Amino acid sequence: MKLLTPAEWHDYELIDTGGFEKLERFGQFILRRPEPQALWQKSLPEPQWETLCHAHFTRQSTAATANRPDGNEAGHWQLKPNMLQQWWVTYQYKQMHLKMRMGLTAFKHVGIFPEQTDNWNYIYDAVLQLPYEQPRVLNLFAYTGGASLAAKAAGADVVHVDAVKQVISWARENMEASGLAGIRWVVEDALKFTEKETRRNNQYHGIILDPPAYGRGPDGEKWLLEKQIDYLLHLCSRLLLPDGFLVMNLYSLGLSGLILENFCKLHFPHARQAEFVELYFPDHAQIKLPLGIFLRFCS
């Protein structure tokens, strides 16, 4: 297991962490959000946090939202004057130029997980290295589509699967703003779609998945990571072509990187250049905020 922090991105910086919060800049705006892994004290004083931030997410103080199984924290944003509800950021790597819309949601998310930029770069390079004119890539639990855009920018035929129709509309906006086209959008439970693709004998040159700890499909399907991830990876092993690549990210508190290594040995025994990585971002005081673990490899 190695540690990795993504390369510097001009539209993002982690300013400070601590007290179960993080202070971070997306483009021209600085946001203050809950962060369950920031167990230490803040480096900057509280008045400076309030002075710097343009928007502050406050949790709902109700028992119903205190222990949500999906990790989402319901609440509301407190906005300062001139703060926008939506704005755009850009990301560039080699010949990939992405433009993505930011938005203040009711569950503290803003449309991008900035620590995933290193995986976007990996996906872009992996697609370009495949000896096919238009490799097929499947993105499960695909959210607003950063990984889908990276694959499409490299020339892949991309299938983007997410259970939330509004999120897919958001991803489509990002695709169009990035000057891309042709992603196939699928509003469906990721596990159910993967089962169908297996029965149809469809296969892919690349598979990307970022499963939550808990989720619901569009028809009420229940997703529990601990109970279903092993089966999902079994299906993915049947969908992945022998010379393909896989990227799986996990952001569930308490999961060991050894779990990823075990999954790889069991389901992808012929994986080459397998990486088991813990992601982090350093704040301005060089305090390292852990941001999940991932597995990626070329087979």
WOWO-V810377 format. One record per residue. SS is DSSP state (A for helix, B for strand, O for the rest). PHI is phi in radians with two decimals (none if undefined). PSI is psi as a letter, one per 40 degrees, with the letter a starting at -180 (999 if undefined). Layout:
# WOWO-V810377
ss | phi | psi
SS | PHI | PSI
SS | PHI | PSI
This chain:
# WOWO-V810377
ss | phi | psi
O | none | h
B | -2.02 | i
B | -1.67 | i
B | -2.54 | h
O | -2.08 | h
O | -1.07 | i
O | -1.09 | i
O | -1.02 | h
B | -2.18 | h
O | -1.12 | d
O | -1.69 | e
B | -2.55 | i
B | -2.68 | i
B | -1.66 | h
B | -1.48 | d
B | -2.70 | i
B | -2.47 | i
B | 2.40 | i
O | 1.09 | f
O | 1.12 | f
B | -2.46 | i
B | -2.42 | i
B | -2.06 | h
B | -2.49 | i
B | -1.87 | h
B | -2.04 | h
O | 1.13 | b
O | -1.57 | e
B | -2.04 | i
B | -1.89 | h
B | -2.01 | i
B | -2.05 | h
B | -2.36 | i
B | -1.11 | i
O | -2.56 | h
O | -1.11 | e
O | -1.64 | e
O | -1.53 | g
O | -1.44 | e
O | -1.58 | i
O | -1.42 | i
O | -1.25 | i
O | -1.46 | d
O | -1.64 | i
O | -1.21 | i
A | -0.94 | d
A | -1.03 | d
A | -1.24 | d
A | -1.02 | d
A | -1.17 | d
A | -1.22 | d
A | -1.31 | d
O | -1.33 | i
O | -1.65 | d
B | -2.58 | h
B | -2.23 | h
B | -1.50 | h
B | -2.03 | h
B | -1.18 | i
O | -1.29 | h
O | -1.62 | g
O | -2.22 | i
A | -1.10 | d
A | -1.16 | d
A | -1.87 | e
A | -1.20 | d
O | -2.28 | f
O | -1.13 | h
O | -1.19 | e
O | -1.55 | e
O | 1.43 | e
O | -1.34 | h
O | -1.95 | h
O | -1.21 | i
B | 3.09 | a
B | -2.57 | i
B | -1.72 | h
B | -1.75 | h
B | -1.87 | h
O | -1.48 | i
O | -0.97 | i
O | 1.31 | e
O | -1.38 | h
O | -1.65 | i
O | -1.33 | d
B | -2.42 | i
B | -2.77 | i
B | -2.12 | i
B | -2.23 | i
B | -2.16 | i
B | -2.44 | h
B | -2.31 | h
B | -2.60 | h
O | 0.91 | b
O | -1.66 | e
B | -1.62 | h
B | -2.21 | h
B | -1.92 | i
B | -2.27 | h
B | -2.31 | h
B | -1.47 | h
B | -1.65 | i
B | -2.72 | i
O | -1.57 | h
O | -1.69 | i
O | -1.29 | e
O | -2.11 | f
O | 1.25 | e
O | -1.29 | i
O | -2.25 | e
O | 1.84 | e
O | -2.49 | i
O | -1.87 | g
A | -1.09 | d
A | -1.17 | e
A | -1.42 | e
A | -1.05 | d
A | -1.14 | d
A | -1.24 | d
A | -1.03 | d
A | -1.08 | d
A | -1.07 | d
A | -1.10 | d
A | -1.00 | d
A | -1.16 | d
A | -1.11 | d
A | -1.13 | d
A | -1.10 | d
A | -1.43 | e
O | -1.28 | h
O | -1.48 | f
O | -2.36 | i
O | -1.19 | d
O | -2.49 | g
O | -1.08 | i
B | -1.65 | h
B | -2.23 | h
B | -1.93 | h
B | -2.04 | h
B | -1.77 | i
O | 0.94 | f
O | -1.45 | e
O | 0.93 | b
O | -1.54 | e
O | 1.64 | e
A | -0.97 | d
A | -1.19 | d
A | -1.10 | d
A | -1.13 | d
A | -1.08 | d
A | -1.15 | d
A | -1.14 | d
A | -1.07 | d
O | -1.52 | e
O | 1.81 | e
O | -1.40 | i
B | -1.60 | h
B | -1.87 | h
B | -1.92 | h
B | -1.93 | h
B | -2.03 | h
B | -2.61 | i
O | -1.46 | e
O | -1.91 | h
A | -1.08 | d
A | -1.13 | d
A | -1.19 | d
A | -1.16 | d
A | -1.08 | d
A | -1.11 | d
A | -1.09 | d
A | -1.11 | d
A | -1.01 | d
A | -1.11 | d
A | -1.07 | d
A | -1.15 | d
A | -1.15 | d
O | -1.50 | e
O | 1.27 | f
O | -1.94 | i
O | -2.77 | i
O | 1.67 | e
O | -1.21 | h
B | -1.57 | h
B | -1.70 | h
B | -2.25 | h
B | -1.62 | g
O | -2.83 | i
O | -1.06 | h
A | -1.09 | d
A | -1.17 | d
A | -1.11 | d
A | -1.11 | d
A | -1.12 | d
A | -1.07 | d
A | -1.11 | d
A | -1.11 | d
A | -1.13 | d
A | -1.14 | d
O | -1.41 | e
O | 1.06 | f
O | -1.38 | i
O | -2.40 | i
B | -2.34 | i
B | -1.47 | e
B | -2.64 | i
B | -2.27 | h
B | -2.17 | h
B | -2.56 | h
O | -2.34 | g
O | -1.26 | h
O | -1.36 | i
O | -1.18 | d
B | -2.60 | i
B | -2.89 | i
B | -2.21 | h
O | -1.40 | i
O | -1.11 | d
O | -1.89 | f
O | 1.49 | e
O | -1.04 | h
B | -1.78 | h
B | -1.96 | h
B | -2.19 | h
A | -0.94 | d
A | -1.08 | d
A | -1.58 | d
A | -2.07 | e
A | -1.16 | d
A | -1.10 | d
A | -1.16 | d
A | -1.07 | d
A | -1.19 | d
A | -1.03 | d
A | -1.11 | d
A | -1.08 | d
A | -1.13 | d
A | -1.43 | d
A | -1.47 | d
B | -1.45 | h
B | -1.20 | i
B | -1.00 | d
B | -1.85 | f
B | -1.57 | a
B | -2.25 | i
B | -2.43 | i
B | -2.28 | h
B | -2.24 | h
B | -1.93 | i
B | -2.25 | h
O | -2.20 | g
O | -2.23 | h
O | -1.02 | h
O | 1.61 | e
O | -1.35 | h
O | -1.51 | i
A | -1.12 | d
A | -1.10 | d
A | -1.08 | d
A | -1.11 | d
A | -1.08 | d
A | -1.14 | d
A | -1.04 | d
A | -1.11 | d
A | -1.13 | d
A | -1.34 | d
A | -1.80 | d
O | -2.35 | g
O | -1.13 | e
O | -1.76 | e
O | -1.07 | h
B | -1.91 | i
B | 0.94 | f
B | -1.21 | h
B | -2.11 | h
B | -2.07 | h
B | -2.30 | h
B | -1.79 | h
B | -1.55 | i
B | -2.69 | i
B | -2.13 | h
B | -1.51 | h
O | -1.51 | a
O | -1.12 | d
O | -1.57 | e
O | 1.13 | f
O | -1.44 | h
B | -1.62 | h
B | -1.63 | h
B | -1.22 | i
B | -2.37 | f
B | 1.86 | i
B | -2.21 | i
B | -2.56 | i
B | -2.06 | h
B | -2.60 | i
B | -2.84 | i
B | -1.90 | h
O | -1.81 | 999
